[in-house]
Amino acid sequence: MTDDKPKRSFPGHLTGLVVYAAALIALYFQSTPEVTGSFTEKQQRDFHVAAVRLGKDANDTSYAAYSLAQVKAGKVDLASMSFLLPRDVIDIPGGDLHKVTVVERHPDWQLVEYRYGNTHDSISRYRAFKDRIEPVSYRITMHMGLAFGAIVLLIPAWIVSAVVNAIWNAVARRKKSSDAA
């Protein structure tokens, strides 16, 4: 008994995976751009900055987290704080993830990367001086919208892969029939 059913040619389910992976990558980079320059009010509230409390005892260092909006509004007591951090890596305790890394050290300033994690994950980069900061960039790296977008992308990825497979198989059948003739 011979099988008259044509064999499926190459792409098959692999096409769906490739299309979906490409769509996810595009979604991620489109949804999480790095922002430099002027920041919106929301970005200023989400832009995190670390400071060390200046105490009488040099060994007693405690850290505080502020938003760029708080710093700009003057809600930080600069007389009792310094934005220059004494250690290269700092974890600020609290309910959220606050990890601060000094990327570069210079005599008067530091380049600091502040990673925040909770319902959204973000990276704030800034130049820290003793009594001020200069924002460099801000990027949301993960948020709930990405998960919903990934689920929604399944449908268009499936449609595109079905069209690609149909075209691929039509070309393969046409080639097979022309080879047989």
Secondary structure as the mmCIF struct_conf table of DSSP 4:
data_model
#
loop_
_struct_conf.conf_type_id
_struct_conf.id
_struct_conf.beg_label_comp_id
_struct_conf.beg_label_asym_id
_struct_conf.beg_label_seq_id
_struct_conf.end_label_comp_id
_struct_conf.end_label_asym_id
_struct_conf.end_label_seq_id
BEND BEND1 LYS A 5 LYS A 5
HELX_LH_PP_P HELX_LH_PP_P1 PRO A 6 ARG A 8
BEND BEND2 PHE A 10 PHE A 10
HELX_RH_AL_P HELX_RH_AL_P1 GLY A 12 SER A 31
BEND BEND3 THR A 32 THR A 32
HELX_LH_PP_P HELX_LH_PP_P2 PRO A 33 PRO A 33
STRN STRN1 GLU A 34 VAL A 35
BEND BEND4 GLY A 37 SER A 38
HELX_RH_AL_P HELX_RH_AL_P2 GLU A 41 ASP A 46
STRN STRN2 HIS A 48 ARG A 53
BEND BEND5 LYS A 56 ASP A 57
TURN_TY1_P TURN_TY1_P1 ALA A 58 ASN A 59
STRN STRN3 SER A 62 SER A 67
HELX_RH_AL_P HELX_RH_AL_P3 LEU A 68 LYS A 72
TURN_TY1_P TURN_TY1_P2 ALA A 73 GLY A 74
BEND BEND6 VAL A 76 VAL A 76
TURN_TY1_P TURN_TY1_P3 LEU A 78 ALA A 79
BEND BEND7 SER A 80 SER A 80
STRN STRN4 MET A 81 SER A 82
BEND BEND8 PHE A 83 LEU A 84
BEND BEND9 PRO A 86 ASP A 88
STRN STRN5 VAL A 89 ASP A 91
BEND BEND10 GLY A 94 ASP A 96
STRN STRN6 LEU A 97 ARG A 105
BEND BEND11 PRO A 107 ASP A 108
STRN STRN7 GLN A 110 GLY A 117
BEND BEND12 ASN A 118 HIS A 120
STRN STRN8 ASP A 121 ALA A 128
BEND BEND13 LYS A 130 ASP A 131
STRN STRN9 ILE A 133 MET A 142
HELX_RH_AL_P HELX_RH_AL_P4 MET A 144 VAL A 152
TURN_TY1_P TURN_TY1_P4 LEU A 153 LEU A 153
HELX_RH_AL_P HELX_RH_AL_P5 LEU A 154 ALA A 180
#
